[in-house]
């Protein structure tokens, strides 16, 4: 049995220790505390839902925890943003900076917990799916039926455990509906797992009509253990970058762009290059240069200087496992907000779907997104700067061997 298969059979605590022992991870006290909290939440979920789980024991029969083993105390509720493991909240909300390991640990937990119906979605995917379902319910049923109730019933019938990755509320339409939606879902017994760069109290910070959103924050905190995982280390930056994947144009942009196109032609092999349309929410998205083998070739302006949405990028990532992008300029987060936001959303979806990226750009990933000298805590730019940090981290990780070895997540949302 391969090492990865063995690890998948273990509990999250056992799997984490095994990865440390085998050099797959670097020891981090914040991750150790998070695993302890995750295991406690998991046991509460299993107990409440009448599932059977195992409790690790020390040789003397006492309860064993990672924190005790590594010499750290249990996470507590002392005001530092860490959870009390004895809390009665059923779900879990992990937050921290990019690369702290929150998604990795939550995915390890999600993969291993013994729940019959569970589902994983990126936040953008979840809200896009919600709005589609709500529209369908409004237009195809009884006019007196509450579309939100219909959608909540659908979601709760598909999943007892819902994991939403990268929870970040920036859209007023989403903000205004989240409280009612999750009240409805929680009333139906749904358990929420979530990761985010922000603590709950900073969600939709400085958003329009935020006072109407605040009840959702209180609801979220009442139904989830909230744990701060900020370790100060971005483990995704430790991969080895590849000059063949992310090519800086420098003083010879035409030469670099031509080399990228030649790589596309080489990788496609005998597959014919064709123009095709893909369906996105009933609309036709034109891909001028692609192959039936799952490759697509774009110029930057085709993707980010047109009014495309996260739904369009999801459609791309559902149809192509490798995407080439020529001529990514240096992007100004504030003065070029719309263009830079589209690029950030595109990278998010490529990363979530494990789509492979070949590109040419005017700057290295670390210098590609320019905050124009604005401080991270500036209320007009804090969300964009957070998102830009995540994008840089992901672009670097996407060049590493471990990312390239991961399979394409076509239809990456996991349901059981």
C-alpha positions in Angstrom: 0.0 0.0 0.0 1.4 3.4 -0.9 2.2 5.9 1.8 -0.6 8.3 0.7 -3.1 5.5 0.9 -2.0 4.5 4.4 -2.3 8.1 5.6 -5.8 8.4 4.2 -6.9 5.4 6.4 -5.8 7.1 9.6 -7.6 9.6 11.8 -6.6 13.2 11.3 -4.4 13.1 14.5 -2.7 9.9 13.4 -2.3 11.2 9.8 -0.8 14.5 10.9 1.7 12.8 13.2 2.6 10.4 10.4 3.2 13.2 7.9 5.5 14.9 10.5 7.4 11.7 11.1 7.9 11.1 7.3 8.9 14.7 6.7 5.8 15.6 4.7 5.1 18.5 7.0 7.1 20.9 9.2 6.0 20.9 12.9 4.0 24.0 13.7 2.4 24.6 17.2 -0.6 26.4 15.7 -1.3 23.4 13.5 -0.9 21.0 16.4 -3.5 23.0 18.4 -5.8 23.1 15.4 -5.7 19.4 15.0 -6.6 19.0 18.7 -9.6 21.3 18.2 -10.6 19.5 15.0 -10.6 16.1 16.7 -12.7 17.4 19.6 -15.3 18.9 17.2 -15.3 15.7 15.2 -16.1 13.6 18.2 -19.0 16.0 19.1 -20.4 15.7 15.6 -20.1 11.9 15.6 -21.7 11.6 19.1 -24.6 13.9 18.3 -25.3 12.1 15.0 -25.0 8.6 16.6 -22.0 7.6 14.6 -19.2 5.5 16.1 -15.7 6.9 16.3 -12.5 6.0 18.1 -10.8 7.9 20.9 -7.0 7.6 21.0 -5.6 6.4 24.3 -2.2 6.6 26.0 -0.7 3.4 27.2 -2.0 4.1 30.7 -5.5 4.5 29.4 -5.9 8.2 29.8 -7.1 10.4 27.0 -4.4 11.3 24.4 -4.2 14.5 22.5 -1.7 15.9 20.0 -1.3 19.0 22.2 -0.3 17.0 25.2 2.1 14.8 23.1 3.9 17.9 21.7 3.9 19.8 25.0 1.2 22.4 24.1 -1.9 23.1 26.2 -5.4 22.7 24.8 -6.7 25.6 22.8 -8.7 27.8 25.0 -11.2 30.7 25.0 -9.0 33.3 26.5 -9.8 36.0 24.0 -6.9 35.1 21.7 -9.2 33.8 19.0 -8.7 30.2 19.9 -11.6 27.8 20.6 -12.7 26.1 23.7 -12.9 22.4 22.8 -15.7 21.9 25.3 -18.0 24.3 23.4 -21.3 22.8 22.3 -21.2 24.3 18.9 -21.4 21.6 16.3 -19.5 23.1 13.4 -16.0 24.6 12.9 -14.7 27.8 11.5 -10.9 27.9 11.0 -9.4 31.2 10.0 -5.8 32.5 9.4 -3.5 34.0 6.8 -2.7 32.4 3.5 -0.7 29.2 3.6 -1.1 28.6 7.4 -2.5 25.1 6.6 -6.2 25.6 7.4 -7.6 24.1 4.2 -5.2 21.2 4.3 -6.2 20.3 7.9 -9.9 20.8 7.2 -9.7 18.6 4.1 -7.9 15.9 6.1 -10.8 16.1 8.6 -13.5 16.2 6.0 -12.0 13.1 4.2 -11.9 11.0 7.3 -15.1 11.9 9.3 -17.7 9.1 9.1 -20.8 11.0 7.9 -23.0 9.5 5.2 -23.8 12.8 3.4 -21.1 15.4 3.1 -20.2 18.0 0.5 -17.3 20.3 -0.1 -17.5 23.6 -2.1 -15.5 26.8 -2.5 -17.4 29.8 -1.3 -17.9 31.2 -4.8 -19.1 27.9 -6.0 -21.6 27.5 -3.2 -23.1 31.0 -3.7 -23.2 30.6 -7.4 -25.1 27.3 -7.0 -27.4 28.9 -4.5 -28.4 31.8 -6.8 -28.9 29.3 -9.7 -31.2 27.2 -7.6 -33.1 30.1 -6.2 -33.7 31.5 -9.7 -34.9 28.1 -10.9 -37.3 27.8 -7.9 -38.7 31.3 -8.5 -39.3 30.8 -12.2 -40.5 27.2 -12.4 -42.7 26.7 -9.4 -45.6 28.2 -7.4 -45.2 31.9 -7.2 -46.2 31.7 -3.5 -43.4 29.3 -2.7 -40.4 30.7 -0.8 -37.4 30.0 -3.1 -35.0 30.2 -0.2 -36.9 27.4 1.7 -36.9 25.3 -1.5 -33.1 25.7 -1.9 -32.4 25.1 1.8 -34.4 21.8 1.6 -32.4 20.7 -1.5 -29.0 21.5 0.1 -29.9 19.8 3.4 -31.1 16.7 1.6 -27.8 16.4 -0.2 -25.5 17.1 2.8 -25.5 16.7 6.5 -22.0 18.1 6.7 -21.1 21.1 4.5 -17.5 22.3 4.1 -17.1 25.8 2.5 -13.6 26.7 1.8 -12.4 30.4 1.5 -15.4 32.0 3.2 -15.1 35.6 2.2 -18.2 37.8 1.8 -17.8 40.7 -0.6 -21.1 40.8 -2.6 -24.1 42.6 -1.1 -26.5 40.1 -2.7 -24.8 37.3 -0.9 -24.5 39.2 2.4 -28.3 40.0 2.5 -29.3 36.3 2.1 -26.8 34.4 4.2 -28.5 34.8 7.6 -31.9 33.5 6.4 -30.2 30.7 4.3 -28.1 29.4 7.2 -30.9 29.8 9.8 -32.9 27.5 7.5 -30.0 25.1 7.0 -29.1 24.9 10.7 -32.8 24.3 11.6 -32.6 21.3 9.2 -29.7 19.9 11.1 -26.8 20.9 8.7 -23.3 21.1 10.2 -21.0 23.7 8.8 -17.2 23.5 8.4 -15.6 26.7 7.0 -12.1 28.1 6.4 -11.4 31.8 5.9 -8.7 34.4 5.9 -10.8 36.5 8.3 -12.4 36.0 11.7 -16.2 36.1 11.6 -16.4 39.6 13.0 -14.5 40.9 10.0 -16.6 39.3 7.3 -18.1 41.8 4.9 -16.2 44.5 6.7 -17.1 48.0 5.5 -19.7 46.4 3.2 -22.9 48.3 2.2 -25.7 47.9 4.7 -23.4 45.8 6.9 -25.8 46.3 9.9 -28.2 43.9 8.2 -25.4 41.3 7.9 -24.3 41.4 11.6 -27.0 38.8 12.7 -25.4 36.3 10.4 -22.1 36.7 12.2 -23.7 36.0 15.6 -25.5 33.0 14.1 -22.2 31.7 12.7 -20.4 32.1 16.0 -23.2 30.4 17.9 -23.2 27.3 15.6 -19.4 26.9 15.0 -16.3 26.6 17.2 -14.2 29.5 15.9 -10.4 28.9 15.9 -7.5 31.2 14.9 -4.9 29.3 12.9 -2.6 32.1 11.9 0.9 30.6 12.2 2.8 33.3 10.3 4.3 30.7 7.9 3.1 30.2 4.4 3.9 26.5 3.7 2.9 26.8 0.1 5.8 29.0 -0.6 8.2 26.2 0.1 7.7 24.5 -3.3 10.2 24.8 -6.1 9.1 27.3 -8.8 9.4 26.3 -12.5 10.5 28.9 -15.0 8.7 26.9 -17.7 5.3 27.4 -16.1 5.4 31.1 -15.1 7.6 32.9 -17.6 8.5 36.6 -17.0 8.4 38.5 -20.2 11.2 41.0 -19.4 12.8 42.9 -22.2 11.7 40.4 -24.9 7.9 39.9 -24.4 7.3 38.8 -28.0 9.9 36.1 -27.7 8.6 34.8 -24.4 5.0 34.8 -25.6 6.1 32.8 -28.7 7.9 30.3 -26.5 4.7 29.8 -24.5 2.7 29.2 -27.7 5.3 26.7 -28.8 4.9 24.9 -25.5 1.2 24.7 -26.0 1.7 23.2 -29.5 4.2 20.7 -28.1 2.0 19.6 -25.2 -1.1 19.2 -27.3 0.7 16.7 -29.5 -1.5 15.3 -32.3 -4.7 16.9 -30.9 -6.3 19.3 -33.3 -6.6 23.0 -32.3 -10.2 24.1 -32.5 -12.6 26.9 -31.6 -15.5 25.8 -29.4 -18.3 27.0 -27.1 -18.9 25.9 -23.6 -22.2 26.3 -21.7 -22.2 28.6 -18.7 -25.5 29.0 -17.0 -27.3 28.8 -20.3 -24.8 31.2 -22.0 -22.3 30.3 -24.6 -18.6 31.0 -23.7 -16.4 31.2 -26.7 -13.0 29.5 -26.4 -11.1 30.5 -29.5 -8.1 28.1 -29.1 -8.5 24.8 -27.4 -8.1 21.0 -27.8 -10.5 18.1 -27.1 -7.7 16.8 -24.9 -8.4 19.5 -22.3 -6.0 22.3 -23.2 -7.1 26.0 -23.7 -5.0 29.0 -24.8 -6.0 32.6 -24.0 -4.6 36.1 -24.1 -5.0 37.9 -20.8 -7.5 40.4 -22.1 -9.9 37.6 -23.3 -10.3 36.5 -19.7 -9.9 39.5 -17.4 -10.7 42.6 -19.4 -14.2 41.4 -20.4 -17.2 41.3 -18.0 -16.7 37.6 -17.0 -17.8 36.3 -13.6 -16.7 33.5 -11.3 -19.3 31.3 -13.0 -17.5 31.7 -16.3 -14.2 30.7 -14.7 -15.8 27.7 -13.1 -17.1 26.7 -16.5 -13.6 26.9 -17.9 -12.1 24.8 -15.1 -14.8 22.2 -15.6 -13.8 21.8 -19.2 -10.0 22.3 -19.3 -7.4 20.7 -17.1 -4.5 23.0 -18.4 -4.8 26.6 -19.3 -2.3 28.9 -21.0 -2.5 32.6 -20.5 -0.4 35.0 -22.5 0.6 38.6 -21.4 -0.5 39.0 -17.8 0.3 42.7 -17.0 1.2 44.1 -13.6 -2.2 44.6 -12.0 -3.1 47.6 -9.7 -5.5 46.4 -7.0 -7.3 49.7 -6.6 -7.2 51.6 -9.9 -7.6 48.3 -11.9 -9.9 46.8 -9.3 -12.3 45.0 -11.8 -9.5 43.5 -13.9 -7.4 42.4 -10.9 -10.5 41.0 -9.1 -11.3 38.9 -12.2 -7.7 37.6 -12.3 -7.9 36.7 -8.5 -11.2 34.9 -9.1 -9.7 33.0 -12.1 -6.7 31.9 -10.1 -9.0 30.8 -7.2 -11.1 28.6 -9.5 -8.0 27.1 -11.2 -6.5 26.3 -7.9 -9.7 24.7 -6.5 -10.0 22.6 -9.6 -6.3 21.8 -9.6 -6.1 23.2 -13.2 -2.5 23.5 -14.4 -1.3 27.0 -15.4 1.2 28.0 -18.1 1.6 31.8 -18.5 3.7 34.7 -19.5 3.6 37.8 -17.3 5.3 41.2 -16.9 6.3 40.5 -13.3 7.1 37.6 -11.0 4.1 36.3 -8.9 5.3 38.2 -5.9 5.3 41.5 -7.8 2.3 40.9 -10.1 -0.3 42.5 -7.9 0.4 46.1 -6.9 -1.4 47.5 -3.8 -0.4 51.0 -4.9 1.2 51.8 -1.5 -2.1 51.4 0.4 -1.8 49.9 3.9 -3.4 46.4 4.5 -5.7 47.8 7.1 -7.2 50.5 4.8 -10.9 49.9 4.8 -11.1 50.6 1.1 -8.6 48.0 0.2 -8.3 45.4 2.9 -10.3 42.7 1.1 -8.4 43.2 -2.1 -5.0 43.0 -0.3 -6.1 39.8 1.5 -7.2 38.3 -1.7 -4.0 39.4 -3.5 -1.8 37.7 -0.9 -3.8 34.5 -1.4 -3.3 34.7 -5.1 0.4 35.2 -4.9 0.7 32.2 -2.6 -1.4 30.1 -4.9 0.5 31.1 -8.1 3.7 30.0 -6.4 2.3 26.7 -5.2 0.8 26.0 -8.6 4.4 25.8 -10.0 5.5 23.2 -7.5 5.9 19.5 -8.1 3.3 18.5 -5.5 0.6 20.6 -7.1 1.4 19.4 -10.6 1.1 15.8 -9.4 -2.4 16.3 -8.1 -5.3 15.1 -10.4 -7.6 17.6 -12.1 -10.7 18.2 -10.0 -13.4 18.2 -12.6 -16.6 18.6 -10.7 -14.4 19.0 -7.6 -17.4 19.4 -5.2 -17.5 16.2 -3.3 -20.8 14.6 -2.3 -21.5 11.3 -0.5 
